[in-house]
Structure formats: C-alpha cells, structure tokens
Amino acid sequence: TLKLVINSPSINKGEVYTYNGSIKTIYYPSLKQTVTQDVDKDEANFLNIINKLKNLGGKTTTTVGSDKFIFEDSKLVSIQTKEYTANFSGYKESGDNQYPTSVKILENGKTKITYSLSNFK
C-alpha cells in the first residue's frame, strides 16, 4: 500500500491517493468524496519502481534479472528496464534516509511523466 498526499498544484492540494495492488482510492477533500479506480499504466510503472526498490540491497550498480540499477556516490540515479527508464535526482534527507525529489519516467527515450516528491515520512 502506498499513500500520496498532493501538495501542488493548489487546485489538487489535500487530495489523498491510496494505492493497493491494481486499485487506487482518491479522496477529494473539496468535494468530501472518495472514488475508487483502476491504476493506469503510468501509475503502474511508478508503483513497480517502488516495489523494485523494496528488494534492492546495496548501493552499487547492479543488474537484477533484466533490470539495471545504476548508482553514483551511493545514490540510485537510474533504473533501466525493457519497458522504461526511471531517472532519480535532487536527493534530500529525511531522518536517516535520503530520497529523490524528482523521478522522471522515460519510454523510448522520451519523457513520459515526471514526479516531484517532497515531505517524506
């Protein structure tokens, strides 16, 4: 399960996205309404990246199956798969951990979507 709270843009501020498997639940505070939907392809790719990170051990460039995890200065900078490439940048600290502030997903060498991340807990 992954929970995202939207901080920006202001029109979406406060929306809560909860992902569980292939289902997402969205809470719209301005409408006081909850909606359940299927996860779309872009979201599925992002969730797949999160799942890959859970099982990653170490901080050196490695290949797991057909996925290549590229590290620089002990920070993950890229995951290259058959379907997409995920580039990580702008690391910040939260507690004892470091997290990227930007995750850019590319398909066929072209940017498909960029996630800006903040307020890690």
Beta strands, then each sheet from edge to edge (+ up, - down):
strand 1: 2-5
strand 2: 16-20
strand 3: 23-28
strand 4: 33-38
strand 5: 62-64
strand 6: 67-72
strand 7: 75-80
strand 8: 85-89
strand 9: 92-94
strand 10: 97-99
strand 11: 102-107
strand 12: 110-116
sheet 1: 1+ 2- 3+ 4-
sheet 2: 5+ 6- 7+ 8- 11+ 12-
sheet 3: 9+ 10-
end
